Amino acid sequence: MKKAMFHKFTNFIQQAVETFAPNISPQEEFVYHWKSVTSYFVDNKDGCVRIEETALPEHLDSMLRILQEEESELGEAGTTGMCMEYLLQHRLLETLYTLGRTDHPPGMKQCVLRFFTKLLSRISHPLLPHINVYRAVQRLVKACGETKAGPAEKEEIEFLCTVCAKIKTDPYLVNFFIESPSKSAKTPHRTVPAFSLLDALLALSTSQDARVSLKACEGMMLCASLPEQSAALALISQTKFCHSIAQTLTELYRKLPMQVNLDDIEMIEAKWGFNDINDRHDEKAFPGKRQVISFLSWLDYCDQLIAVANPDVGEALSREIHQQLLTGCFSSHLLQASESGSLMATVYITRCLRTVCSPALLKEFSYFLLGSDRGLESKDNPGHLINKRLLERCNHLSDELCLVTLKLYDTLLQKEDEHIFHCLLLRTLLGRSYLQLPSLPSQDTVSDSTQDENLEDKKNASKEEDKPDDLVGQTTSSDNAEIIANNEDRDSSQDHSRNIANNLPSEVHKVVNSFLTLLPDEIKSTIQTVDCSYDMYLRDASKQFAIQERVCKSWGWPKQPISELSFSMEKFHQGPFLQMLFDKLLHMLDQSYSVNLLLTSLISKVALVPHPNLHEYLLDPFLPVAEGTHTLYSVLIKVTNEIKHHQKTDSTFPQKLILARKQLFGLVPNIHSDGGGFEDQSRMEAIIVLEEFCKELSAITFVKHHAAVTKS
């Protein structure tokens, strides 16, 4: 207490003397304050007095004030005054670094850090290129982060961020912080550069002080994004940057709760830098929520960092995350036999996919889940192990496991990554082996694997197209009528192969109505309820197709169907993913409403993909296909026949169907949710889903043809 009072008294005396002293030049005053600093260390040997009890901070602040005033008076860019010349020539910064390094008196390091920070930020003259500046700054940078939870962390991160800001304006300056290669004792024939700035930021990124950690991460992001290739190479090969970032992510994943409500995981929104939550005041908190948010927030940081990083840095970090997190943790968790364990792993990796947007990291996720092989996938080829296991779980007895796995594929198809679409949908379609060759039947021939047994049904469907159907009349817009009129004027003798090449069948209305009239009127619930909702499907399909086109525009897909020889096969197989979708669609009458809803939504996303091969295989009911080839339309015909058989054997079929629709749309109480419900209610719900699905497919087909006509 006495020392503090004495310090204030001496400062007062000093200020009074300076006030009444004769006018002196700025350089003389500057030198006076500097000598006052150095003389203190000559006259005071004890280390008990703290920096606040000395005049050192005031002297350093006065020096900084003089430098600022000098620069403002000069007013010429690129020139230095006498005080600045004195600072540079007499290596004042190197002396200050030495004084601060010892932290004598206690707090001197913080005082020196503040001086360096203010000097670099307030002086507009480019100081870092001066050897007597950058050498001292570099040495001070290396002294940052040495002591974990040290008292100078706040000043250290402010200083480092100021250095980063200077480098951002002139990226070449980063080379001053990549030390010149030196000979290593263990490797005498190799040079080992060091990236001191990145090392210091990496050390402070683990600080318990959230503000310090956040600023350190921002600094690392800046260092990783620098265009200087020397910085990228040093960061990748001579620091633990990639390893440490991926290791932190992996450690956070290992702390995630493995017993938690799945809906809670899906509802969480976590962004890096905004993960401060208070569990005691969070009404939606659940055990482990903080751990989930911490993991997703750090994943979001990794994704943002990779997105802005130098491409070499982004790829290196993505590969490290693949190795540590995906292969090291997720692989065993996804492949485990435990239903609950694999369920949680699937939910977590789906949630990760929702977060990941950077191309480099998304590529590693797609390689992990689907494999990196892009060649022809045969029916006998076991394929990528993880993808194979996930597809098997889409048919699991557990509805919950089936649903979360379908959601994973649904999320994959929402990502902007060409490799995902190629692996899941196109590998077996690029050879067009699904076509019947060499002779093509007439375009009115309906060909599928069950052609003989379903021939009569298809003829009936074709006849219904010529009937005045109120439903069809309601759903035909003016644009649809215009396209129909234009196509009816085409030469009727035009063969189907040419229409396939043009990606526009000669009678679009037949293709569109083939889906609308797939279900006979007597097994449609909307006939009695006058609720077709087709216009809604048209609007939604138009919006979603426009989005999908923008996503795929840069992938260089052809405008016309192609037949790549390297993807041709003797006997066509649609691939494991499409086969899974067709198999589940075939059994939709025996599946739950939630599974069918997600399944049809997934197929609709596939149908919207603007690749010509996929379009003709999936959405052309009149496509002449090879023997034994299953198509979407042929599968729908089989399901329709099963419904017809069920309808003929149940006299109460219409009443049950209408009741099920009213319950699904909330028009009457749904007792099914309370464990009751009438017999065959789940089957009736499946029929309603199929009815709506046919409308959606019809709308998608119309929108895609309309877009093609507009462009042509």
N, C-alpha and C positions, 0 to 999 in steps of 0.2 A: 504494500500500500504506500509506504514511504517512498519507494523507488519510483512508483508511478507518478506521485505528486512531484517528486524532484525532476522527473523527465518532462512533465508539463511546464514546470517553471523554467527549465533550461531552454525549452523550445520558445517560450515567450520572450526570454532575454535575447535569444538569437534573432527572432523576428524583429524585435525592437532595434537591435544593432543594424540589421540589414535595411530597415526603413530610413534611419538617419545617416547611413553610410553614403559617401559620395557616389554618384552614378558610375557604374562600371560596365564594360562591354558584355554582351551576352556570352562571348567565349570565356571571359574571365570568370563570370558567374558559373558557367557550366563546369569549368575546371575546378572552381572552388568546391562545388557540391561533390564532384567526383573524388577530390582529395579528402573531403570530409568522410566519405564512405571508406576509402582505403585506410585512412588514419585510425578509424575505429578499430580495425582488426589488428593494427600494430599496438594500440594502447590497451586493448581489452583482451585478456587471455582466458578469463573464466567463461564458462558456458552456461551459467545459471540464469542470466538475464535473457528474457524473451525479446523477440524482435519489436513487439509493440512498446517496449520500455526504452527503445532507442530512437534516434533521429534518422535511422537509415531509410525507412519508407519515405519520409518527407524529402530527403535529399534526392532519392531516385525519381520521385514524382516531379521535383523541380527540374531535374535534367530532362525529363520527357517533355515538360511544358516548354522549356527553352527550345528544344528541337522542333516542336510543332510551330512555335511562333516564328522561328527562323525560316522554316519551309514556307509558311504562309506569306512572309515578307518577300522572299525571293520570287515566288510566283511563276517561275520558269520550270517547265517539266524537264527532268533529266539532270538538273543541277543540284549540287550539294553545297551547303553553307560551311562555315568554318567549324562550327560545333560538331556537325556530322562528320566532317573530315577528321576532326580530333578523335571522335569515337571509333572511326574506322582505322585510322593509322596507329592508334595506341592500343588497339585490340581490347577495347573496354568490355565487349561482350564475352570474350573468352575468360577475362578475369572474373567477370560476374558469374559465369558458369562455375568456375572453380570455387568461388565463395559460396554459391548456392548449393553446390554438390555436397559440401560438408554439413550443411544445415546448421551452421554456427554463426550467430546465436540461433536457438530454435525458432523456426518460422522463416529463416532466411531463404530456404528453397522456394517457399511459396511467394515470397517477395520478389525474387529473381524471375520466377515464372510469370508473375503479373507484369513485370517490366518488359520482358520479351514479348508477351502477348500484346500489350499496348503499343509497343514500338512497331511491331509488324502490322498491326491493324490501323493505326492512326497516321503513320507516315506513308504518304502516297508514293514516294520515291522507291523504285524497285531495289530493295536491299538484299534479298536472298542471293542474287548472283555474285555479290561481293564475297571473296574468300573468307574474310575476317568476320562475316556475318553467318554464312551458311555453315561454316565449320563449327562455330559456337552453337548455332541452332541445332545442328545434327547431334552434337554431343549432349545437348540438353534433352533432345528427343529420346535418346537412348537411356537417359536417366528416368524417364517417365514409366510408370507401371512396375517399377522394381519392387516396391513394397505393397503387398496386397492390403487393401483397406487402409492405406496410409493417409495421413492428415492432409496431404497435398493433392489428393485425387481430383478435387474440383478444379484447382488451378492447372493441373496437368492436362486435363481433357480440354479446358479452354484454350490452352497453348497449342495443343495438337490440332484442334479444330481450326484455329487461326492459320496454322501452317497449311492445312488441307485447303482452306479457302484461297490462299495464295497460289497453291499448286493448281487449283481448278481454273484460275484465270490464265495460267501459263503452264500447261502440263509438262513441258520439258524440265521444269524445276524439280520434278520428282527424282531425276537422276542424281541430284545432290544428296538424296537420302538412300540411294542404293550404293553402298560402300564399294570402293574399288576392289576388284578381286585380289585376294591374298592367298598365298600358298598355305595349304592345310598340312599339318604334320602327318596325318594319316593318309592323305592322298596327295603326295607331292607333285603329281602331274595334273592335278585338277585345280581349277579356280573356284572359289566359293564366295560369291557376292552376298551381302546381307541387306535386307530391306528393313532398316531400323524403324521407320515411321509406322509401317504395318505391324511390326512386332509389338510396338508400344500400344497401338490401338487394340490389338488382339488381347493384350494383357488386361487392359482396362474394360474390355467388353464383358468380362466376368465379374465386374464390380457389383457389390450388393446394393449400391446406390443406383436406383433405376435411371436417374437422370444422367449419371456418368456413363452407365452401360449403353443407354440409348444414343448418346452423342458419339461414343466410340464406334457403335455399329454404323452410324451415318458416315463417320470418317472412313471406315473400312469399305463401305459401298463406293465412296468417291475414289479411293485408291484402286479398287477393282475395276472401275469404269474408265480409268485413264487410257487414252489411245496409245501411249508410249509402250512399245513392245518390250522394251527392257524391263519396265515395271511389271508387265504381265508374266514374263519369264521368271523374274525374281520371286514374284508372289507365289507362283505355282511350284517352283522347284526348290526355293531356298527359305520358305517359311512354312509354318504349320497351319496356314490359313484354311485351306480346303479341308484338311483333316479335322481341325478344331471345330469349324462350322458344322460339318456333318456329324461329328461326335456329339456336339451339344444337342442336335436334333435327335440323334439316336437315344441319348440318355433321357431326353424328355419323353420319347415314345415309350421307353421301358417303365416310366412312372404312370402311364395311363391306367385308369381303372378298367378292369376286365368284367365287372358286373355292373352294368348301368343300362338305363332305359335307352333303347335305340333312337327313339324320337328326340331325346335330349341331345344326342350327338348331332343329329341332322339339323336341329334348330340353332345350334351355337354359331354365332358370328364372331370371328376373331381376326383382328388386323394387327399387324406389327406396329408397336408404338401406342396402341390403345387397349392394352390388356390389363389395365388396373381395375380390379373388381374387389368389392368388399363382400365376402360371403355372408356376413352377419346381416347385411341390409339388402341382400339379393333374394327376392321372393322366389325366383326360378332356380335358385342354386340347388345343386345335388352333390352328393359325395364324389369328389374327383373332378368337379367342374373347373377348378383353378388349374389342375394339371392338363386338362384337355385344352383350355384356352392358351396356356403357355406353349404347348406343343404346336398348335395350329398357328399361333402368332409367330413363332420362330420359323415354321415352314413358310409362312407368308413372307417373312424377311428374306429367307433363302431364295424364294421365287422372284421377289423384287430385285434382289442383288444380281441374280443370274440374268434377269431380263436387261439390266443396264450395264452389265459387266463387259469387259473386253471379251470377244467371242472365245478366245483360248481359255480365259479364266472361267467363264460360264460353263464351258464344256468340262473342264477339269473338276469343278465343284459338283456338277451334275453327276459325273461318273463316281465321285467319292460318295455322294448320297446314295447312289444305286448300290454301291458295294457295302456300305455300312448299314444303311437303314433297310433298303429293299431286300437285298440278298441276305444280309446279316440277321434281320429280324422278321420282316414280313413273310419271307419265303417259307420258313418253318411254321409260322403261325397260320398261313393260308392252307398249307398242305396237311396240317394236323388232322387226326381222326376225330378229335373232340368236336362235337357239334357246336357247343357254346363258344369254344375257343375260335374255331374257324368263322363263326358268325360275327364275333366282335372284330376279328382281323379284317373281314370283308367290309364291315361298316366303316372301320377306320381308314382303310385304303380308298374307299369311295369318297369319304370326306376329304382325304388328301387330294384326290383328283379334282374335286370342286375348287380347291384352293390354287392348284398349280395352273399357271397360264404361260410361263416362259417356254419358248420352243425347245430349248436344250433340256430342261428338266422334264418337260412333258414327254420328250422322246425317250428318256430313260425309263419313265413309268410305263410307256407303251411297250418298250423292249422287255421290261420285266414281266408284264402281264401277258403279252402276246408273242414274245420272241422277236428276234431281229431278222429271221428268214423271210424273204419275200418271194421265194420260188413257188412253183406249183405244189399245191397241197392235195395229195391223193387220199382216197378213202381209207387205205390201209396204213397210211402214215400216222403214227401216234401223235405227232405235232408237239407243240410246246407244253411241257408238263403242267404248269400252273393254269394255262388256258384250258387244257383238257379237264383238269379237276374242277375248275369253275363251271364249265359247261355241264359237267355231270351233276353238279349241285343245283342247276336250274331245274332238274327233274327230281329233286330230293323229296322225300316223304314229308319233311318239315316245310310247311308253307312259309314260315319265317325265314329259313335259310334260302329257300327258293326266291323269295321276294328280294332279299338284300343282294343276292347275286345278280338277279335281273336288273336291279337298280345300278349295280356296278357297270354293267354293259350299257345301260341307258346313259350313264354319265360319260362313259368312254365315247359314245357317239355324239356327245355334245361338245367334245373338245376339237379344237382346230389343228388336227394332226393327220396328214395324209396317210401315214403308216397304219394308223388305226383302221381307217376305212379299207385300205388295201388288204390288210390281214383278215379282217372280219368278213368282208363282202366280195372283194373283187378277184382274189387269187384263182378261184376256179371258174370265173365268168369271162375272163379276158380272152380265152380261146374260143368262146361261143360254141363249146362242145354240146350245149343244150339243144342246138338246132337239129332238125331232122335233115339229113343229107344223104345222097346228093339231090334227090328229087323232092321238090316242095309241093305240098298239097294246096288246094285252093284255099283262099283266105277265109271261107265260111267254115272250114274244117276246124273243129276244136280238138286239139291233141293234148293228151296228158297220159300219165301212167295208168289211169283207170278209164281210158277212152270208151271201151266197149260197154262197160257196166253203167257209165254215166251218159251215154249218147242220148238217150231219151230225155233226160233231165235238161241237157243243153238245148235240145230242140225246143222244148217247152219254154225255156228261158228266152230263146230267140224269138218265138212266137209272141211272147209277152211284150217284146220291144215294139211290135207293130200295133199293139192295142192302145186305145186312148186311156192312158193311165193318169189319174189325177195327181198322184204323187210325183211322177216324172214331170208332168206339166208344171207343177209348182216349183220344181227345182231347176228348170231350164231358164237361165237368164238371157238377156238380149245378146250378150257376148257369146254365150253358148250357141244360140240360134244362128248367129252370124258365122261361127266356125262350122256348124253343121251344114249350112247352105253352101259355104265355100267348098267344103269337102265333097258334097254330093255332086258338084259339077265336075269332079275329077273323072278321068277315064276309068270306067268300071273294069276294063280289061287289064288294068295295071297289076302286075304280080306282087305277091307279098314281100318278096325279097327286096324289091325296090323301095317299098314302103318302110321296111325295116331300116334300110340305109338312110332314108330321109328322117327316120325317127318320128314319122307322122302317119299312122294308119289311115287308109283312104276314107274310112267311115268312123270318125271319132265318136259320134254319138253312140255307136254300137259298143265301143269299148267302155265309154263312161256308164252307159245304162246296164252293161253286163254285170257290174257290181251292184247297182241299185236294184236290179230285178232278180238278184241271185236268190233271195228269200221270197217265196210266194206270198201273196197278200194274206192268206189265211194264217200265216205264222209270223205276221208283223204286228207288233204292239202299237205302232204309230197310226195304223189305219183307223182304229177306234178312238184314239186320243187326239188325233189331228195335230200331231207334234212331230214334224219331220226334222227340224233343226238343221236342214241342209245348208241354208245360207250361212249359218254360223261356221260350218265346216269349210265352206268355200273361202270365207274371209280369213279363217285361221290358216288354211293351207296356203293361201296366197302370201300371207305374211311370213310363214315359216319357210316356204320355198325360196322367197327372196333372200332371207337370211342365209339359208344353206348355199345358195348360189354364190353369195359374196364370200363365204367361207372357203368354198372349193375353187374359186376363180383362179387363184395363183398356182394351182396344182397341175395345170396343163392337161387336163382331161380332154379327150377327143369330143368332137361334136356329133360324130356318127359312131355306131357300134363297130368295134374292131375285133379282129381275129388274130391274136398273137400266137404264133406257132409254139413258142416256148411254154404257153399255158394251155395247149390243147391236150385232151385226154381221150382215150379210146371209148371209155364208158364214163359218161358225165356224172359228177358228184357235186352237189351244191356247196360243199364245205361244212365243217362242223357247226359253225354259228347259225347259218341259215337252216341247217338240218334240225338244230335244237328248236328254232322258232317254229318251223313247220310241224315238228312232233308235238310241241305244246299246243299249237293251234288245233291240231287234229284231235287232241284230248280235252278241248276247252269245256265240253259239257260235263266233265268230271272234275273240273278245277274250281277253286274258290273265285268269288267275284273280284277280289283284290288282285289275284294272280292274273286273271283274264284281262283286267283293266290295264295293268302294267304291260302285259304281253302285247296287246293290240296297240298300245301307245308306242312300244318299241318298234313294232313292225311298221307303223306309220312313219316313224323317223327314218327307217331304212328306205321306205318308198319315196321319201322326199329327196333322197340323194340324187344329184343330177348327172350321174354317170350313165351314158346311153346303154351299155351292156346290162347294167342292173335294171334300168328302166324297162327294157324290152322283155327281160326274163321275168320280172316281177309283176308288171302291170299290163301286159298284153295277153288277154285271155285267148286270143285267136292265134297265138304264136305256134307254128309247127315245130314241135319239140321231138327230140330223139326218144326212142323206145325206153321205157323205164324211168323217164325224167319226171320228177315231181315239180310242180309249180305252185305258186300261191293260189291261183284260181282252182287248180285241181284239188288242193287240200280243202278249200272252202266248199267245193262241190260235195266232197265226202261228208263234211260236217253238216251241210244242208240236208243231205239224204238221211243222215241219222236223225235229224230233227223231224223230218217228214214222217219217218217211221214212228217216232215217239208221238207225234201229233195224231196219227191215225189210231193209235191204241189208247188214247186218253180223251174221253168225251168232254172233260172239264178243262182242256188245254187253253182255250181262249180266255176263260175267266182267270185262270192262274197267271197267265202271261200279263194280262192287264193289271191285276193286283200287284204283281211283282214290279211292274214299271212304276205304278203309283207309289209304291213303298220306296223304291230307289230314288225317285224324284221328290220324296218328302210330302206327297199329296195325302197319304194316309199313314198312320203309325206303323212303324216297322217292328213287328214283334219278333222278327228273325234275330235281331240283335240281342234279344233277351233269352235266347235259347229255344224259342218256339218256332213258329213259321209252319207253312203248309208243306206237304210232301212235294218233293222235286223243286223246291224254291230256288236252290242254287243252280239247277239246270235252267230254270226259267230266266234267271239273272244272266246266265251265260248266253242265252238266245238273244236277250236284249243287247248285251255287249256286242254280239256278232252283228246284229241289225245296225247298230250305230257305227260299227267298224266298216261295214260295207258302204255306208254313206261317206265315211271319211276317205276310204280308198277311191271312191268315185270322184270326190272333190279334188283329191290330190292329182288323180289322172287328168281331170279337166284342166286344172291350173297349170300343170306341166305342159300339156298340149297347147294351151292358150299362150303360154310364154314362148313356146317354140314357134308358133305361127306368127306371133308379134315380131319376133326377132328376124324371121325369114322374110 
